[in-house]
C-alpha cells in the first residue's frame, strides 16, 4: 500500500490530514479480504461513508474496543490483514491493550489513530467551557 501521507495538506509547518479523505483512500486501496474495524463515532461514520464492505466491522456503543477487537481478529485469523481505525479518546479507554499487542507483535495488525483532540460524541456540538479544569474532591478524602 502506498503512503497515504502524500494526501497531506500544508498548514503552517505541520501536515494536516483530512480524516475522511484518509479513510476513503485506505478503503480504496484494499484489494484482499482485509478486515477493517471502525471505532465508535467519527472513525465509524467515515468508514461507512468511504464504502461499505462485508469485511468492515462497525462499532456502536463500545468506546475503546476497536483495537482490542481487531487484535482478537488478527490472532484468530493470522492469514488476514486487520486494520483498526480508532479515535484518540477511544484509545485512552483501553491503553492497557497496547502492552499486550506489543508483547504479541502480530504482523497482520495495523492501528490507525485519528487525533481529534477531543473526547466527545460527534453529535455533541455544545460549546466547551473555557478556563481552569474543574477540581473534583475524592470521596475517600474527608478534607
N, C-alpha and C positions, 0 to 999 in steps of 0.2 A: 504494500500500500504506500502510495507516495505521501509526502509530508503535508498534512492539512494546514500546517502553519503558513504555507505560502499564500493562504487566503487572508492573512493578517492585514489590517489597515493601520497606518501610522497615526498615532495620537501623541503629540509631543515627542518624547523619546521612547515611548512604550509601544508595544504591539498590542492591539486590541482585536480580539476575535469576536465575531457575532456568534452567539451560542447556537442559534438555529441554523445559520449557514454552515457551521462546523458539523453539526449533526446531519444535515442534508448531504454534505459531501461524504461523510463517513458511510451513511447508508447507501449512497450511490456507488460506492467502491466495493461493497460487499458482493462477492461472487460465489461463495460456497454456502454452507449451511451454518454460518456463524450465528451464534445466539447473542442477542443484544438485550440486556436488562436495563430498562429505564427506571431511574429512581422517581420518587413522587414529585409532583409539582412541574416546574418548567422543563426539566430534562425529559420527563414522561410525555408532556404535551408536544415537545419538539420532536421526539422520536415518532410519535403517531403522525404528526404533520409531515415529517420527512418521507414517509412512505411505509405503510403498514406491510409487514411480512409475517408469516406464521412463526418465524423464528424469534420474533420480538416478544418480550415479556414486559407488560406494563404494570408498574407498582401503583397501588391505591391504598392509602391509609397505613403505610408501613415505613415511616420515615427512618432512614438509615440502613435499610436492609437490602438495597440493590447490590452492594459489593459482597456481603456475606452470601446472598443467594447466587450471585454469579460465581463465587468461589466454589460453592457446592456443585453447581453445574459443571464447572471446569474439572473438578475432581471426579465426578461421576461419568463424564464424557470426555476423556482425555484426547480423543481424536478431533473434537470440535473446538474451534476458537471461540472464546466467550468475551464479550465486551460489556463492561458495566459503565453506565452513564449516571453520575451521581452529582448532586449539588454539594457545595461546601458545608452548608448547615447540616445536611443529612449525614455527611461523613463524620461530623463531630459526634453524632449519636452512637457511632459504632467504631471508635478509634481502635479498640482492642482487637478487632478483626484483622487489622493491618499486621499485627505481630504474628498471628497465625499464618497469614498469607506469606509473610516474609520467611517464616520457618519452612513452609512447604514449597515455596517458589514454583508455582505452576507456570509452565512455559506457555500455556494456552489461554492465559487470562490477561486482559488489558483493562485498566481502570482509567476512566476519563473523569476528572473532577472539574466541574463548572463553578467558577468563583463568581457568585452574585454579590458577595459581601453583605448578605443579609440572611436572617433566618426568619422566614415568614411565608405564608401562603401567597402564591402569585395573585390570588383574587383579593388579598388584603391590601388595599391601596390607601389606607388611612395614613395621614402624616405621622411621622415618628417624633417623639418627644426630644427636644434639644436640651442640653445641659448635662450636669453630672449624673452618673448612674444612680438608680435607687439603691439605698442601703437597706439590706434585709437583716433583721435580727434573728439569730438562731434560736429555736425554741429550747435548745439544750443549754443555752447561756442565760442565766437569770438577770444579768445586768442590762 
